[in-house]
Amino acid sequence: MKQIYFIINPKAGNGYCLKVWKKVESKLVAEQIHFLAFFSEFPGHAKCLAEQIAEKNQQEKVIIAVGGDGTIHEVLNGLAKYDYITLGFIPGGSGNDFSRGFHIPTNPEKALQAILHLRKRTGRKIDIGKVCLTGREEHYFINNMGAGIDAIISYQVNQSRIKALLNKLSLGRLVYVYFLLKNVFTYKTARIDLSIDGKKHIFEQTWFVTVSNQPYYGGGMEIAPAAEPDDGLLDITVVHQLSRLKLLLVFISVFWGRHIHFKEVKTYKGKNITIHSTKTQYVHADGEHIGYTPLSIHLQAKAVEVLSRSRGKEEVDLKERDSNEFC
């Protein structure tokens, strides 16, 4: 049986993740399952831990991220180049779009039970995206990436003290609404030159572009309803040439995936994408600020093995069923 490693972000979900971990740890001890656990202590630490765990002995193992979408993003970027690692996730953050897109139970004990059940089988090989910025800087994403107003909102949300307060009140989604309203009346749109597998598209007055590997982002918004993380394609969404008030309607409709019916919303699928803009745009990957345009995105097909069910598959019946050398 593969050795299990946990990487926990105790600050995720404004401290909620630590409570999640205590429940998970109790269950592991009760079932006498051997594991090693490591806590991230600063931004980028989870990536460092994942990379060092992957390098150790260079043998098959399971790394389980416990936290939010930022945690899974860091862990992915630490292990993406190692094909003998299986990735698992127990949600403990505020957004948890990864758990939505990959059908992972939000209850931590059920999520753990699903992982323990699924690790006995071959994991699901999924695609990821690689973002190449200027200066040879590379980032991987497993959920989605974006450029434009949504990337500014993500950046401001992650920097904000309001997020922690609203998370305490179980109103985390409202922080996105707050920063959307703050930006929608001041944001200046720009022309985007988009290339998808060599075919060029030009969009005037563009609000944002997202490239998705699974349907959800921003804490439950269904930005790419048709996206599948193992279909060998990335889903591109472009929102352009609409008024500020209509943009608000588009954002509201995103929660149900209905925005794709607006004529100002264009959708595509592809493997290799470049984004250039007439003005520098903020860029995020899995909700984390990574830099600015211009950039290119490249599909990495079947690059990571994940302990996850495919969309539409039967629910798993959960009812029956020495760290000093690191960073």
N, C-alpha and C positions, 0 to 999 in steps of 0.2 A: 504494500500500500504506500502511496506517495506521502512524503512528509508534508504536514500542513503548517504554513506560516500565516500569521495574522499581522497586518499593518493597520494600526488604529489611529485615527485622528481625534484626540480627546476634545478638541475645540469645535468639531463639526456640530452643526445644529445648536450652536450656543451652549455646548456642554451636554446636550442630549445624548450624543454619541457615547459618552463615558458610561451613562446608564445602560445603553444598549450593550456595550461591551461586558459589563458586569453580569448581565443576564446570559449572554453567550458563554462567557467564561464558566459560570456556574453549571451550565448545561454540559459543557465539554468535560469538566471535572467529574460531574455525576456519571457520565457515560464512559469515563476512563479513556478518553481519546487524547493521545499524545499530540502536543502542539507547541509551537514557539510563538511568542507575541512580542511585537515591537511598537512603540508609540512614537509618532511623528511629533517633533518639537518646534518646527519652524517651517515656513514656506519652502517647498522643494525637498524637504527631508524625506517624505514618503517615497519620492522618486529615487533618492539616494539609497534608502533601505531596500526597495524592490530590486534595484540593480545589484546591490551587494549580495542579497539573498540568492538571486538568479546565478551570480558568478560562483557562489560557494559550491564546490564539488561538481558544478556543471552537470547536474543530473535532474531527472524529472521531479517536480514538486508542485504543490498547490500554494498559491499566494492569494489570500483573501483580504480585500480592502474593507475596512469598517469605517464608514464615514459618509460623506456626501459626494456629489459629482466632481467636486474639486479633488477629493481624495482618490477616486478611481482614475481621474485624469493623470495625477502624479504617478500613481502606481503603474498605469499603462505605459507612461513614458520611461519608466525604469526598466520594464521587462519586454518592451515591444520587439527588441532585437534577438530575443531568446525563444526559440521555437519549442523548447522542452518544458515551458512553464504553463500551468493551467491557472486561469484567473477566476476568482470568485468574488462575491460582493454581498455585504450585509448592510442595508441602508441605515444610516444614522445621521443624515444631514437634513437640510430644510427643503431642497428641491427634489432630489432623488429621481431624476429623469432616467438614469440608467436602469433603476429597478423597474420603472414603468415599461421601458422599451424592451427589456430582456425578461420580463415576466417573473420577477423575483418578489416573493412576499414581503410586504412592508413590516410585518411582525418579525422581530429579530430571531425569536426562537424557531419560528416556521422557516425563516430564511436559512438558518443554520441547518435545520433538518433536511431541507431541500438540497443544500450543498452536500451534506453527508451522504444523501441518497444518490445524487447525481455523480459524485466523484468515483463511484464504483463502475461507472460507464465511461465511454469515450466522450469527452466534452464536445461542445458545439463549436466548430471552426467558424469564426466570424471575420468580416472585413474590418479594417480600420482605415483612417485617412492620415496622410502625412502632409503637413503644411510646411512649405519651404519659404522662408522670408529672405530678404536681402542679407548678404553677409554670411550665407551658408547656415543660418540658424534654422533648425528643424524642430517641429513639434508634432506629436501624434494626437489624434482625437478618436474617441470611440462613440460619442453621441453625435456631435455636430460642431461646426465652426461657423463664424459669421463675420461680416464686415459691414459697418454702418451704424445706424442708430441703436440697433440691438446690442452691438458690442460696447458702445458707450454706456448704455443702461447697465449691462453686466458689470462693467468696470466700476461704475458708481455704486451699484448695489453692494459689491464686495468690499468697497472702501467705507461703507456707511455704518454708523452706529445704530441707525434706525432698524437695520436688518436684525440685529441682536434683540432689540426691544420687541419687534413684531414676532420674532420666532418664539420668544418667551410666552407671548399671548396666543400662539398658534395661528398667527395671521401673516405668516411669512410671504404669501403671495402679494400682499398689499404693497410691499416694498417695491416690487416691479412696477405696479400701477403708479406709485408715487413718482418714480423716476421717469416713467414714460410721460406722465403729464408735465413733469418738469422740463423735459427735452423737446416734446413734440411741437411746441410753439416757438422754439428758438433754433432748432436744428436746421442746417442748410444742406439741402440735397446736392448731389453731384452726378456727373456722368460716369457710368461704369462701362468699361470695355471688358467683356467676358468672353473667354474662349473655352469651349467644351469639346474635348477630343478633336481639336483643330478647327472647329467651326466657330466663327466669330459672331458675337452679338453685341450690340450697342444699346445702352439704356440711358435715357436722359432722366434727370431729376429722380435719381434712385435713392430710396430710403435705406434699404439694406439688402444684402445677399446672404443667404445661408446655404451651407452644404451639409447634408444630413446623412447619417448612417442608420438612424432609427427615428421613429416619428416625433419624439418629444423633446422639448427644451423649455427653459424659463420657468420651471416648476409646474409642468403639466400641460403646457401649450402644445397642440398637435400640429407642429409646423410642417411636417412632411408625412401626411397620412399613409402614403404608399411605400414608405421607406422600409426596407428589409436589410438587416445587418449581415446577411450571408448570400445576397443575390449577385455579388460581383459588380455592383453599381452604387454610386453616390447620388442622392437626390438634391437637386439645386432649386432653390426658391428665390425669386427676385420680386421685390415690391417697388414699383416706380410710378411716377406721374399721377399721383393722386393728392388731394387736398389734405391738410392737417386733420380736419375733422373726419374725413373718410379713413385716414390712417388709424384713428382710434377705433372705428368700426371694424377694420381689418384685424386689429389686435384682439378685440373682443371675440371675433369669430374664430380666431386661431385656437381657442380652447376646445372647440369642437371640430377643428379641421375644415371649417367651411370657407375659410379665406381663399381657397384655391378657385372658388367660383367668381371672384372679382376679376374683371378684365385687366386690371392693373397688376395682377399677380401672375407671374409666369413661372412654370415649372419645367424642369428638364431632368434627365438622367445622364450620367457620364462617369468617366474614370480619371481623366486628367483635365484639370481646370486651372485657368489663370485669371486673376482679377487685377485690373488696373483702374485707377480712378483719377479724375481731374483734380481732386484734393485728397490729401492723406486721410485715410479712414482707420479708425480703431479696429482691431481684429481680436476676436476671442476664439478659444478652442475649449469645448465643454464648459463654457461659461467663465473661463479664466482668461484674463488679458495676456496676450502673448506678443503683441507688437502692432505693426501698421502695414497698410498696403504700400507697394504692390506685393503680390505673393502668388505661389502656385500650390495646387493641391493634387495629390496623387493617391489613387486607391491602392491599398495593400490588401490584396484578396486573400481570404482565409488565413490571415496572419496571426491571429490569437485564438487559443482554445479557451472557451468560457463555460463555466458551469451554469447553464441556462437552458430553459425549454424554448422550443421554437414557437412562434405565434400560432395559436389555434390548437396546440397540443393539449392533451388532457392534463388537468392539475395533478400534481403529485399529492397523494393522500398522506398528509403529514400526521394525521391522528393515529394511523396504524404504524402506521410506520414510525547556552550561556552567551546572552545577547551583547556582552561588552565588546565583542570584535566588530560590531556594526556601528556605523556613524556615531 
